Amino acid sequence: MYRTIGYAESVEFYSPVYDTPEKIADEKPDIRTTLYWNPYLQIGPDGTAQIEFYSNDHKNQQYDIAIEGITPDGKTCRYRKDISAR
């Protein structure tokens, strides 16, 4: 028998904003492994959602996209895809 513990309560996710020349020029490397997290993302009436995020400073720009959610009728869903940055 396998018992799940469920989903954990969400906490605020830090995502940098490079909105000034000083922040852009900062030499401290961005080594985040999780680039975007939003437990409240909603899908629009057309079935799509748009996200924006800043990438990290890793040379390998391969991204593992993982989307997990719960449908309005309570079913869990998961989608994974690997993509490369242009």
PyMOL Python script that loads the backbone (N, CA, C, O; Angstrom):
from pymol import cmd

cmd.read_pdbstr("""\
ATOM      1  N   MET A   1       0.839  -1.175   0.000  1.00  0.00           N
ATOM      2  CA  MET A   1       0.000   0.000   0.000  1.00  0.00           C
ATOM      3  C   MET A   1       0.884   1.239   0.000  1.00  0.00           C
ATOM      4  O   MET A   1       1.883   1.300   0.717  1.00  0.00           O
ATOM      5  N   TYR A   2       0.516   2.209  -0.795  1.00  0.00           N
ATOM      6  CA  TYR A   2       1.270   3.460  -0.892  1.00  0.00           C
ATOM      7  C   TYR A   2       0.390   4.594  -0.397  1.00  0.00           C
ATOM      8  O   TYR A   2      -0.730   4.772  -0.877  1.00  0.00           O
ATOM      9  N   ARG A   3       0.881   5.345   0.540  1.00  0.00           N
ATOM     10  CA  ARG A   3       0.106   6.449   1.104  1.00  0.00           C
ATOM     11  C   ARG A   3       0.786   7.768   0.739  1.00  0.00           C
ATOM     12  O   ARG A   3       1.963   7.969   1.037  1.00  0.00           O
ATOM     13  N   THR A   4       0.049   8.647   0.104  1.00  0.00           N
ATOM     14  CA  THR A   4       0.599   9.956  -0.244  1.00  0.00           C
ATOM     15  C   THR A   4       0.339  10.937   0.890  1.00  0.00           C
ATOM     16  O   THR A   4      -0.610  10.787   1.660  1.00  0.00           O
ATOM     17  N   ILE A   5       1.195  11.937   0.975  1.00  0.00           N
ATOM     18  CA  ILE A   5       1.007  12.956   2.004  1.00  0.00           C
ATOM     19  C   ILE A   5       0.333  14.199   1.442  1.00  0.00           C
ATOM     20  O   ILE A   5       0.065  15.149   2.178  1.00  0.00           O
ATOM     21  N   GLY A   6       0.060  14.196   0.148  1.00  0.00           N
ATOM     22  CA  GLY A   6      -0.641  15.330  -0.461  1.00  0.00           C
ATOM     23  C   GLY A   6       0.300  16.461  -0.832  1.00  0.00           C
ATOM     24  O   GLY A   6       1.522  16.326  -0.769  1.00  0.00           O
ATOM     25  N   TYR A   7      -0.284  17.555  -1.213  1.00  0.00           N
ATOM     26  CA  TYR A   7       0.487  18.724  -1.596  1.00  0.00           C
ATOM     27  C   TYR A   7       0.791  19.565  -0.366  1.00  0.00           C
ATOM     28  O   TYR A   7      -0.008  19.617   0.569  1.00  0.00           O
ATOM     29  N   ALA A   8       1.932  20.216  -0.366  1.00  0.00           N
ATOM     30  CA  ALA A   8       2.323  21.077   0.748  1.00  0.00           C
ATOM     31  C   ALA A   8       1.743  22.476   0.559  1.00  0.00           C
ATOM     32  O   ALA A   8       1.418  22.878  -0.558  1.00  0.00           O
ATOM     33  N   GLU A   9       1.619  23.201   1.644  1.00  0.00           N
ATOM     34  CA  GLU A   9       1.157  24.583   1.575  1.00  0.00           C
ATOM     35  C   GLU A   9       2.184  25.410   0.799  1.00  0.00           C
ATOM     36  O   GLU A   9       3.389  25.223   0.967  1.00  0.00           O
ATOM     37  N   SER A  10       1.716  26.306  -0.031  1.00  0.00           N
ATOM     38  CA  SER A  10       2.629  27.093  -0.858  1.00  0.00           C
ATOM     39  C   SER A  10       3.349  28.155  -0.032  1.00  0.00           C
ATOM     40  O   SER A  10       2.826  28.656   0.963  1.00  0.00           O
ATOM     41  N   VAL A  11       4.557  28.481  -0.468  1.00  0.00           N
ATOM     42  CA  VAL A  11       5.341  29.567   0.116  1.00  0.00           C
ATOM     43  C   VAL A  11       5.739  30.499  -1.015  1.00  0.00           C
ATOM     44  O   VAL A  11       5.694  30.114  -2.183  1.00  0.00           O
ATOM     45  N   GLU A  12       6.125  31.713  -0.679  1.00  0.00           N
ATOM     46  CA  GLU A  12       6.494  32.678  -1.715  1.00  0.00           C
ATOM     47  C   GLU A  12       7.758  32.216  -2.434  1.00  0.00           C
ATOM     48  O   GLU A  12       8.738  31.833  -1.795  1.00  0.00           O
ATOM     49  N   PHE A  13       7.731  32.253  -3.752  1.00  0.00           N
ATOM     50  CA  PHE A  13       8.859  31.839  -4.583  1.00  0.00           C
ATOM     51  C   PHE A  13       9.614  33.073  -5.039  1.00  0.00           C
ATOM     52  O   PHE A  13       9.018  33.998  -5.592  1.00  0.00           O
ATOM     53  N   TYR A  14      10.934  33.098  -4.812  1.00  0.00           N
ATOM     54  CA  TYR A  14      11.746  34.240  -5.224  1.00  0.00           C
ATOM     55  C   TYR A  14      12.091  34.124  -6.698  1.00  0.00           C
ATOM     56  O   TYR A  14      12.592  33.096  -7.153  1.00  0.00           O
ATOM     57  N   SER A  15      11.821  35.174  -7.427  1.00  0.00           N
ATOM     58  CA  SER A  15      12.192  35.259  -8.832  1.00  0.00           C
ATOM     59  C   SER A  15      12.786  36.640  -9.069  1.00  0.00           C
ATOM     60  O   SER A  15      12.104  37.643  -8.862  1.00  0.00           O
ATOM     61  N   PRO A  16      14.050  36.713  -9.502  1.00  0.00           N
ATOM     62  CA  PRO A  16      14.677  38.024  -9.674  1.00  0.00           C
ATOM     63  C   PRO A  16      14.041  38.819 -10.810  1.00  0.00           C
ATOM     64  O   PRO A  16      13.486  38.258 -11.755  1.00  0.00           O
ATOM     65  N   VAL A  17      14.137  40.125 -10.690  1.00  0.00           N
ATOM     66  CA  VAL A  17      13.667  41.034 -11.737  1.00  0.00           C
ATOM     67  C   VAL A  17      14.854  41.905 -12.121  1.00  0.00           C
ATOM     68  O   VAL A  17      15.356  42.682 -11.309  1.00  0.00           O
ATOM     69  N   TYR A  18      15.292  41.770 -13.354  1.00  0.00           N
ATOM     70  CA  TYR A  18      16.429  42.545 -13.849  1.00  0.00           C
ATOM     71  C   TYR A  18      15.901  43.779 -14.568  1.00  0.00           C
ATOM     72  O   TYR A  18      15.895  43.843 -15.797  1.00  0.00           O
ATOM     73  N   ASP A  19      15.459  44.757 -13.783  1.00  0.00           N
ATOM     74  CA  ASP A  19      14.788  45.924 -14.357  1.00  0.00           C
ATOM     75  C   ASP A  19      15.595  47.218 -14.286  1.00  0.00           C
ATOM     76  O   ASP A  19      15.077  48.283 -14.622  1.00  0.00           O
ATOM     77  N   THR A  20      16.845  47.142 -13.858  1.00  0.00           N
ATOM     78  CA  THR A  20      17.697  48.333 -13.826  1.00  0.00           C
ATOM     79  C   THR A  20      19.054  47.974 -14.408  1.00  0.00           C
ATOM     80  O   THR A  20      19.432  46.802 -14.398  1.00  0.00           O
ATOM     81  N   PRO A  21      19.800  48.954 -14.917  1.00  0.00           N
ATOM     82  CA  PRO A  21      21.143  48.665 -15.439  1.00  0.00           C
ATOM     83  C   PRO A  21      22.053  48.040 -14.380  1.00  0.00           C
ATOM     84  O   PRO A  21      22.895  47.201 -14.702  1.00  0.00           O
ATOM     85  N   GLU A  22      21.887  48.444 -13.117  1.00  0.00           N
ATOM     86  CA  GLU A  22      22.720  47.889 -12.047  1.00  0.00           C
ATOM     87  C   GLU A  22      22.429  46.402 -11.834  1.00  0.00           C
ATOM     88  O   GLU A  22      23.350  45.607 -11.645  1.00  0.00           O
ATOM     89  N   LYS A  23      21.177  46.039 -11.865  1.00  0.00           N
ATOM     90  CA  LYS A  23      20.820  44.629 -11.681  1.00  0.00           C
ATOM     91  C   LYS A  23      21.277  43.789 -12.869  1.00  0.00           C
ATOM     92  O   LYS A  23      21.706  42.648 -12.701  1.00  0.00           O
ATOM     93  N   ILE A  24      21.184  44.349 -14.054  1.00  0.00           N
ATOM     94  CA  ILE A  24      21.617  43.631 -15.257  1.00  0.00           C
ATOM     95  C   ILE A  24      23.129  43.429 -15.247  1.00  0.00           C
ATOM     96  O   ILE A  24      23.617  42.374 -15.651  1.00  0.00           O
ATOM     97  N   ALA A  25      23.877  44.442 -14.785  1.00  0.00           N
ATOM     98  CA  ALA A  25      25.340  44.391 -14.783  1.00  0.00           C
ATOM     99  C   ALA A  25      25.915  43.632 -13.587  1.00  0.00           C
ATOM    100  O   ALA A  25      27.122  43.390 -13.546  1.00  0.00           O
ATOM    101  N   ASP A  26      25.102  43.257 -12.634  1.00  0.00           N
ATOM    102  CA  ASP A  26      25.578  42.548 -11.444  1.00  0.00           C
ATOM    103  C   ASP A  26      26.312  41.280 -11.866  1.00  0.00           C
ATOM    104  O   ASP A  26      25.772  40.469 -12.618  1.00  0.00           O
ATOM    105  N   GLU A  27      27.544  41.106 -11.384  1.00  0.00           N
ATOM    106  CA  GLU A  27      28.365  39.968 -11.793  1.00  0.00           C
ATOM    107  C   GLU A  27      28.107  38.707 -10.980  1.00  0.00           C
ATOM    108  O   GLU A  27      28.663  37.652 -11.287  1.00  0.00           O
ATOM    109  N   LYS A  28      27.281  38.798  -9.957  1.00  0.00           N
ATOM    110  CA  LYS A  28      26.955  37.609  -9.173  1.00  0.00           C
ATOM    111  C   LYS A  28      26.155  36.654 -10.060  1.00  0.00           C
ATOM    112  O   LYS A  28      25.109  37.033 -10.589  1.00  0.00           O
ATOM    113  N   PRO A  29      26.640  35.412 -10.228  1.00  0.00           N
ATOM    114  CA  PRO A  29      25.945  34.491 -11.135  1.00  0.00           C
ATOM    115  C   PRO A  29      24.573  34.072 -10.608  1.00  0.00           C
ATOM    116  O   PRO A  29      24.369  33.898  -9.407  1.00  0.00           O
ATOM    117  N   ASP A  30      23.670  33.922 -11.522  1.00  0.00           N
ATOM    118  CA  ASP A  30      22.325  33.436 -11.219  1.00  0.00           C
ATOM    119  C   ASP A  30      22.356  31.929 -11.452  1.00  0.00           C
ATOM    120  O   ASP A  30      22.366  31.478 -12.597  1.00  0.00           O
ATOM    121  N   ILE A  31      22.372  31.155 -10.380  1.00  0.00           N
ATOM    122  CA  ILE A  31      22.514  29.696 -10.500  1.00  0.00           C
ATOM    123  C   ILE A  31      21.235  28.958 -10.104  1.00  0.00           C
ATOM    124  O   ILE A  31      21.279  27.782  -9.742  1.00  0.00           O
ATOM    125  N   ARG A  32      20.109  29.644 -10.173  1.00  0.00           N
ATOM    126  CA  ARG A  32      18.841  28.994  -9.827  1.00  0.00           C
ATOM    127  C   ARG A  32      18.601  27.770 -10.710  1.00  0.00           C
ATOM    128  O   ARG A  32      18.918  27.779 -11.900  1.00  0.00           O
ATOM    129  N   THR A  33      18.043  26.728 -10.119  1.00  0.00           N
ATOM    130  CA  THR A  33      17.664  25.548 -10.901  1.00  0.00           C
ATOM    131  C   THR A  33      16.165  25.526 -11.178  1.00  0.00           C
ATOM    132  O   THR A  33      15.731  24.913 -12.153  1.00  0.00           O
ATOM    133  N   THR A  34      15.381  26.172 -10.354  1.00  0.00           N
ATOM    134  CA  THR A  34      13.951  26.341 -10.611  1.00  0.00           C
ATOM    135  C   THR A  34      13.751  27.788 -11.022  1.00  0.00           C
ATOM    136  O   THR A  34      13.972  28.698 -10.223  1.00  0.00           O
ATOM    137  N   LEU A  35      13.333  28.006 -12.262  1.00  0.00           N
ATOM    138  CA  LEU A  35      13.249  29.362 -12.792  1.00  0.00           C
ATOM    139  C   LEU A  35      11.875  29.988 -12.643  1.00  0.00           C
ATOM    140  O   LEU A  35      11.756  31.211 -12.584  1.00  0.00           O
ATOM    141  N   TYR A  36      10.847  29.176 -12.581  1.00  0.00           N
ATOM    142  CA  TYR A  36       9.491  29.719 -12.483  1.00  0.00           C
ATOM    143  C   TYR A  36       8.636  28.765 -11.674  1.00  0.00           C
ATOM    144  O   TYR A  36       8.693  27.549 -11.860  1.00  0.00           O
ATOM    145  N   TRP A  37       7.848  29.324 -10.780  1.00  0.00           N
ATOM    146  CA  TRP A  37       6.935  28.518  -9.971  1.00  0.00           C
ATOM    147  C   TRP A  37       5.728  29.381  -9.662  1.00  0.00           C
ATOM    148  O   TRP A  37       5.870  30.486  -9.137  1.00  0.00           O
ATOM    149  N   ASN A  38       4.556  28.892  -9.979  1.00  0.00           N
ATOM    150  CA  ASN A  38       3.347  29.661  -9.710  1.00  0.00           C
ATOM    151  C   ASN A  38       2.216  28.694  -9.379  1.00  0.00           C
ATOM    152  O   ASN A  38       1.598  28.133 -10.284  1.00  0.00           O
ATOM    153  N   PRO A  39       1.939  28.493  -8.095  1.00  0.00           N
ATOM    154  CA  PRO A  39       0.875  27.557  -7.734  1.00  0.00           C
ATOM    155  C   PRO A  39      -0.525  28.079  -8.028  1.00  0.00           C
ATOM    156  O   PRO A  39      -1.501  27.346  -7.869  1.00  0.00           O
ATOM    157  N   TYR A  40      -0.640  29.332  -8.454  1.00  0.00           N
ATOM    158  CA  TYR A  40      -1.958  29.938  -8.701  1.00  0.00           C
ATOM    159  C   TYR A  40      -2.216  30.233 -10.174  1.00  0.00           C
ATOM    160  O   TYR A  40      -3.163  30.949 -10.500  1.00  0.00           O
ATOM    161  N   LEU A  41      -1.391  29.694 -11.065  1.00  0.00           N
ATOM    162  CA  LEU A  41      -1.557  29.949 -12.494  1.00  0.00           C
ATOM    163  C   LEU A  41      -2.923  29.451 -12.956  1.00  0.00           C
ATOM    164  O   LEU A  41      -3.312  28.318 -12.669  1.00  0.00           O
ATOM    165  N   GLN A  42      -3.631  30.290 -13.657  1.00  0.00           N
ATOM    166  CA  GLN A  42      -4.958  29.938 -14.165  1.00  0.00           C
ATOM    167  C   GLN A  42      -4.914  29.848 -15.688  1.00  0.00           C
ATOM    168  O   GLN A  42      -4.256  30.655 -16.345  1.00  0.00           O
ATOM    169  N   ILE A  43      -5.600  28.886 -16.231  1.00  0.00           N
ATOM    170  CA  ILE A  43      -5.731  28.724 -17.674  1.00  0.00           C
ATOM    171  C   ILE A  43      -6.909  29.582 -18.130  1.00  0.00           C
ATOM    172  O   ILE A  43      -7.970  29.572 -17.506  1.00  0.00           O
ATOM    173  N   GLY A  44      -6.715  30.320 -19.216  1.00  0.00           N
ATOM    174  CA  GLY A  44      -7.768  31.187 -19.732  1.00  0.00           C
ATOM    175  C   GLY A  44      -8.872  30.417 -20.433  1.00  0.00           C
ATOM    176  O   GLY A  44      -8.762  29.207 -20.630  1.00  0.00           O
ATOM    177  N   PRO A  45      -9.941  31.117 -20.812  1.00  0.00           N
ATOM    178  CA  PRO A  45     -11.069  30.476 -21.501  1.00  0.00           C
ATOM    179  C   PRO A  45     -10.666  29.809 -22.811  1.00  0.00           C
ATOM    180  O   PRO A  45     -11.320  28.871 -23.267  1.00  0.00           O
ATOM    181  N   ASP A  46      -9.572  30.306 -23.419  1.00  0.00           N
ATOM    182  CA  ASP A  46      -9.106  29.714 -24.676  1.00  0.00           C
ATOM    183  C   ASP A  46      -8.206  28.503 -24.450  1.00  0.00           C
ATOM    184  O   ASP A  46      -7.695  27.924 -25.409  1.00  0.00           O
ATOM    185  N   GLY A  47      -8.004  28.110 -23.173  1.00  0.00           N
ATOM    186  CA  GLY A  47      -7.197  26.931 -22.868  1.00  0.00           C
ATOM    187  C   GLY A  47      -5.709  27.188 -22.796  1.00  0.00           C
ATOM    188  O   GLY A  47      -4.926  26.238 -22.758  1.00  0.00           O
ATOM    189  N   THR A  48      -5.291  28.460 -22.775  1.00  0.00           N
ATOM    190  CA  THR A  48      -3.866  28.770 -22.732  1.00  0.00           C
ATOM    191  C   THR A  48      -3.539  29.637 -21.517  1.00  0.00           C
ATOM    192  O   THR A  48      -4.414  30.239 -20.894  1.00  0.00           O
ATOM    193  N   ALA A  49      -2.253  29.676 -21.211  1.00  0.00           N
ATOM    194  CA  ALA A  49      -1.726  30.562 -20.175  1.00  0.00           C
ATOM    195  C   ALA A  49      -0.372  31.058 -20.659  1.00  0.00           C
ATOM    196  O   ALA A  49       0.343  30.328 -21.345  1.00  0.00           O
ATOM    197  N   GLN A  50      -0.019  32.263 -20.319  1.00  0.00           N
ATOM    198  CA  GLN A  50       1.274  32.824 -20.725  1.00  0.00           C
ATOM    199  C   GLN A  50       2.107  33.074 -19.480  1.00  0.00           C
ATOM    200  O   GLN A  50       1.617  33.622 -18.492  1.00  0.00           O
ATOM    201  N   ILE A  51       3.381  32.664 -19.534  1.00  0.00           N
ATOM    202  CA  ILE A  51       4.295  32.921 -18.430  1.00  0.00           C
ATOM    203  C   ILE A  51       5.534  33.618 -18.966  1.00  0.00           C
ATOM    204  O   ILE A  51       5.883  33.465 -20.136  1.00  0.00           O
ATOM    205  N   GLU A  52       6.193  34.380 -18.114  1.00  0.00           N
ATOM    206  CA  GLU A  52       7.462  35.027 -18.446  1.00  0.00           C
ATOM    207  C   GLU A  52       8.394  34.855 -17.264  1.00  0.00           C
ATOM    208  O   GLU A  52       7.976  34.946 -16.110  1.00  0.00           O
ATOM    209  N   PHE A  53       9.675  34.604 -17.564  1.00  0.00           N
ATOM    210  CA  PHE A  53      10.661  34.470 -16.493  1.00  0.00           C
ATOM    211  C   PHE A  53      12.038  34.771 -17.056  1.00  0.00           C
ATOM    212  O   PHE A  53      12.261  34.697 -18.264  1.00  0.00           O
ATOM    213  N   TYR A  54      12.959  35.111 -16.159  1.00  0.00           N
ATOM    214  CA  TYR A  54      14.354  35.313 -16.536  1.00  0.00           C
ATOM    215  C   TYR A  54      15.072  33.979 -16.411  1.00  0.00           C
ATOM    216  O   TYR A  54      14.853  33.237 -15.454  1.00  0.00           O
ATOM    217  N   SER A  55      15.929  33.676 -17.376  1.00  0.00           N
ATOM    218  CA  SER A  55      16.697  32.434 -17.313  1.00  0.00           C
ATOM    219  C   SER A  55      17.877  32.618 -16.355  1.00  0.00           C
ATOM    220  O   SER A  55      18.117  33.713 -15.847  1.00  0.00           O
ATOM    221  N   ASN A  56      18.599  31.534 -16.122  1.00  0.00           N
ATOM    222  CA  ASN A  56      19.764  31.595 -15.243  1.00  0.00           C
ATOM    223  C   ASN A  56      21.035  31.755 -16.074  1.00  0.00           C
ATOM    224  O   ASN A  56      20.971  31.933 -17.290  1.00  0.00           O
ATOM    225  N   ASP A  57      22.186  31.690 -15.411  1.00  0.00           N
ATOM    226  CA  ASP A  57      23.462  31.870 -16.100  1.00  0.00           C
ATOM    227  C   ASP A  57      24.138  30.558 -16.475  1.00  0.00           C
ATOM    228  O   ASP A  57      25.319  30.560 -16.823  1.00  0.00           O
ATOM    229  N   HIS A  58      23.432  29.451 -16.413  1.00  0.00           N
ATOM    230  CA  HIS A  58      24.015  28.174 -16.820  1.00  0.00           C
ATOM    231  C   HIS A  58      24.250  28.184 -18.329  1.00  0.00           C
ATOM    232  O   HIS A  58      23.430  28.694 -19.093  1.00  0.00           O
ATOM    233  N   LYS A  59      25.377  27.614 -18.747  1.00  0.00           N
ATOM    234  CA  LYS A  59      25.702  27.594 -20.173  1.00  0.00           C
ATOM    235  C   LYS A  59      24.785  26.648 -20.948  1.00  0.00           C
ATOM    236  O   LYS A  59      24.436  26.934 -22.093  1.00  0.00           O
ATOM    237  N   ASN A  60      24.395  25.538 -20.349  1.00  0.00           N
ATOM    238  CA  ASN A  60      23.508  24.584 -21.000  1.00  0.00           C
ATOM    239  C   ASN A  60      22.078  25.099 -20.882  1.00  0.00           C
ATOM    240  O   ASN A  60      21.482  25.018 -19.808  1.00  0.00           O
ATOM    241  N   GLN A  61      21.534  25.612 -21.939  1.00  0.00           N
ATOM    242  CA  GLN A  61      20.195  26.196 -21.898  1.00  0.00           C
ATOM    243  C   GLN A  61      19.129  25.179 -22.290  1.00  0.00           C
ATOM    244  O   GLN A  61      18.270  25.448 -23.128  1.00  0.00           O
ATOM    245  N   GLN A  62      19.203  24.009 -21.669  1.00  0.00           N
ATOM    246  CA  GLN A  62      18.172  22.984 -21.785  1.00  0.00           C
ATOM    247  C   GLN A  62      17.234  23.171 -20.607  1.00  0.00           C
ATOM    248  O   GLN A  62      17.688  23.340 -19.476  1.00  0.00           O
ATOM    249  N   TYR A  63      15.963  23.144 -20.851  1.00  0.00           N
ATOM    250  CA  TYR A  63      14.987  23.323 -19.784  1.00  0.00           C
ATOM    251  C   TYR A  63      14.071  22.114 -19.698  1.00  0.00           C
ATOM    252  O   TYR A  63      13.593  21.604 -20.711  1.00  0.00           O
ATOM    253  N   ASP A  64      13.838  21.670 -18.486  1.00  0.00           N
ATOM    254  CA  ASP A  64      12.887  20.595 -18.218  1.00  0.00           C
ATOM    255  C   ASP A  64      11.614  21.268 -17.732  1.00  0.00           C
ATOM    256  O   ASP A  64      11.561  21.773 -16.610  1.00  0.00           O
ATOM    257  N   ILE A  65      10.598  21.276 -18.568  1.00  0.00           N
ATOM    258  CA  ILE A  65       9.324  21.905 -18.230  1.00  0.00           C
ATOM    259  C   ILE A  65       8.445  20.860 -17.553  1.00  0.00           C
ATOM    260  O   ILE A  65       8.200  19.790 -18.111  1.00  0.00           O
ATOM    261  N   ALA A  66       7.977  21.169 -16.364  1.00  0.00           N
ATOM    262  CA  ALA A  66       7.075  20.272 -15.637  1.00  0.00           C
ATOM    263  C   ALA A  66       5.853  21.075 -15.226  1.00  0.00           C
ATOM    264  O   ALA A  66       5.960  22.068 -14.506  1.00  0.00           O
ATOM    265  N   ILE A  67       4.699  20.638 -15.688  1.00  0.00           N
ATOM    266  CA  ILE A  67       3.437  21.301 -15.354  1.00  0.00           C
ATOM    267  C   ILE A  67       2.581  20.288 -14.609  1.00  0.00           C
ATOM    268  O   ILE A  67       2.320  19.192 -15.103  1.00  0.00           O
ATOM    269  N   GLU A  68       2.153  20.669 -13.423  1.00  0.00           N
ATOM    270  CA  GLU A  68       1.299  19.802 -12.619  1.00  0.00           C
ATOM    271  C   GLU A  68       0.096  20.602 -12.167  1.00  0.00           C
ATOM    272  O   GLU A  68       0.204  21.803 -11.917  1.00  0.00           O
ATOM    273  N   GLY A  69      -1.035  19.956 -12.061  1.00  0.00           N
ATOM    274  CA  GLY A  69      -2.212  20.695 -11.634  1.00  0.00           C
ATOM    275  C   GLY A  69      -3.356  19.796 -11.237  1.00  0.00           C
ATOM    276  O   GLY A  69      -3.254  18.569 -11.222  1.00  0.00           O
ATOM    277  N   ILE A  70      -4.437  20.450 -10.921  1.00  0.00           N
ATOM    278  CA  ILE A  70      -5.669  19.769 -10.553  1.00  0.00           C
ATOM    279  C   ILE A  70      -6.791  20.372 -11.387  1.00  0.00           C
ATOM    280  O   ILE A  70      -6.952  21.592 -11.434  1.00  0.00           O
ATOM    281  N   THR A  71      -7.559  19.523 -12.037  1.00  0.00           N
ATOM    282  CA  THR A  71      -8.666  19.985 -12.870  1.00  0.00           C
ATOM    283  C   THR A  71      -9.826  20.449 -11.989  1.00  0.00           C
ATOM    284  O   THR A  71      -9.867  20.133 -10.801  1.00  0.00           O
ATOM    285  N   PRO A  72     -10.764  21.195 -12.565  1.00  0.00           N
ATOM    286  CA  PRO A  72     -11.922  21.643 -11.767  1.00  0.00           C
ATOM    287  C   PRO A  72     -12.703  20.499 -11.118  1.00  0.00           C
ATOM    288  O   PRO A  72     -13.350  20.687 -10.088  1.00  0.00           O
ATOM    289  N   ASP A  73     -12.637  19.306 -11.734  1.00  0.00           N
ATOM    290  CA  ASP A  73     -13.359  18.177 -11.134  1.00  0.00           C
ATOM    291  C   ASP A  73     -12.471  17.321 -10.228  1.00  0.00           C
ATOM    292  O   ASP A  73     -12.849  16.208  -9.865  1.00  0.00           O
ATOM    293  N   GLY A  74     -11.278  17.840  -9.857  1.00  0.00           N
ATOM    294  CA  GLY A  74     -10.433  17.185  -8.858  1.00  0.00           C
ATOM    295  C   GLY A  74      -9.434  16.174  -9.360  1.00  0.00           C
ATOM    296  O   GLY A  74      -8.774  15.528  -8.547  1.00  0.00           O
ATOM    297  N   LYS A  75      -9.289  16.004 -10.658  1.00  0.00           N
ATOM    298  CA  LYS A  75      -8.318  15.055 -11.197  1.00  0.00           C
ATOM    299  C   LYS A  75      -6.949  15.724 -11.286  1.00  0.00           C
ATOM    300  O   LYS A  75      -6.841  16.906 -11.613  1.00  0.00           O
ATOM    301  N   THR A  76      -5.905  14.947 -10.988  1.00  0.00           N
ATOM    302  CA  THR A  76      -4.555  15.485 -11.114  1.00  0.00           C
ATOM    303  C   THR A  76      -4.077  15.328 -12.551  1.00  0.00           C
ATOM    304  O   THR A  76      -4.487  14.405 -13.256  1.00  0.00           O
ATOM    305  N   CYS A  77      -3.215  16.229 -12.972  1.00  0.00           N
ATOM    306  CA  CYS A  77      -2.654  16.159 -14.321  1.00  0.00           C
ATOM    307  C   CYS A  77      -1.185  16.550 -14.254  1.00  0.00           C
ATOM    308  O   CYS A  77      -0.765  17.290 -13.365  1.00  0.00           O
ATOM    309  N   ARG A  78      -0.414  16.042 -15.205  1.00  0.00           N
ATOM    310  CA  ARG A  78       1.021  16.318 -15.251  1.00  0.00           C
ATOM    311  C   ARG A  78       1.474  16.272 -16.703  1.00  0.00           C
ATOM    312  O   ARG A  78       1.042  15.422 -17.482  1.00  0.00           O
ATOM    313  N   TYR A  79       2.365  17.218 -17.051  1.00  0.00           N
ATOM    314  CA  TYR A  79       2.932  17.275 -18.396  1.00  0.00           C
ATOM    315  C   TYR A  79       4.406  17.608 -18.254  1.00  0.00           C
ATOM    316  O   TYR A  79       4.771  18.484 -17.470  1.00  0.00           O
ATOM    317  N   ARG A  80       5.253  16.922 -18.999  1.00  0.00           N
ATOM    318  CA  ARG A  80       6.694  17.209 -18.983  1.00  0.00           C
ATOM    319  C   ARG A  80       7.202  17.304 -20.407  1.00  0.00           C
ATOM    320  O   ARG A  80       6.758  16.582 -21.300  1.00  0.00           O
ATOM    321  N   LYS A  81       8.157  18.227 -20.596  1.00  0.00           N
ATOM    322  CA  LYS A  81       8.777  18.376 -21.908  1.00  0.00           C
ATOM    323  C   LYS A  81      10.134  19.036 -21.725  1.00  0.00           C
ATOM    324  O   LYS A  81      10.286  19.927 -20.889  1.00  0.00           O
ATOM    325  N   ASP A  82      11.113  18.606 -22.496  1.00  0.00           N
ATOM    326  CA  ASP A  82      12.430  19.238 -22.521  1.00  0.00           C
ATOM    327  C   ASP A  82      12.479  20.178 -23.709  1.00  0.00           C
ATOM    328  O   ASP A  82      12.075  19.817 -24.814  1.00  0.00           O
ATOM    329  N   ILE A  83      12.978  21.393 -23.479  1.00  0.00           N
ATOM    330  CA  ILE A  83      13.123  22.358 -24.566  1.00  0.00           C
ATOM    331  C   ILE A  83      14.508  22.990 -24.497  1.00  0.00           C
ATOM    332  O   ILE A  83      15.176  22.928 -23.465  1.00  0.00           O
ATOM    333  N   SER A  84      14.933  23.597 -25.597  1.00  0.00           N
ATOM    334  CA  SER A  84      16.199  24.324 -25.664  1.00  0.00           C
ATOM    335  C   SER A  84      15.918  25.791 -25.897  1.00  0.00           C
ATOM    336  O   SER A  84      14.976  26.150 -26.604  1.00  0.00           O
ATOM    337  N   ALA A  85      16.745  26.646 -25.296  1.00  0.00           N
ATOM    338  CA  ALA A  85      16.607  28.088 -25.521  1.00  0.00           C
ATOM    339  C   ALA A  85      17.114  28.424 -26.911  1.00  0.00           C
ATOM    340  O   ALA A  85      18.000  27.756 -27.444  1.00  0.00           O
ATOM    341  N   ARG A  86      16.547  29.457 -27.481  1.00  0.00           N
ATOM    342  CA  ARG A  86      16.975  29.877 -28.825  1.00  0.00           C
ATOM    343  C   ARG A  86      18.215  30.710 -28.746  1.00  0.00           C
ATOM    344  O   ARG A  86      18.726  31.156 -29.773  1.00  0.00           O
TER     345      ARG A  86
END
""", "prot")
cmd.dss("prot")
cmd.show_as("cartoon", "prot")
cmd.util.cbc("prot")
cmd.orient("prot")
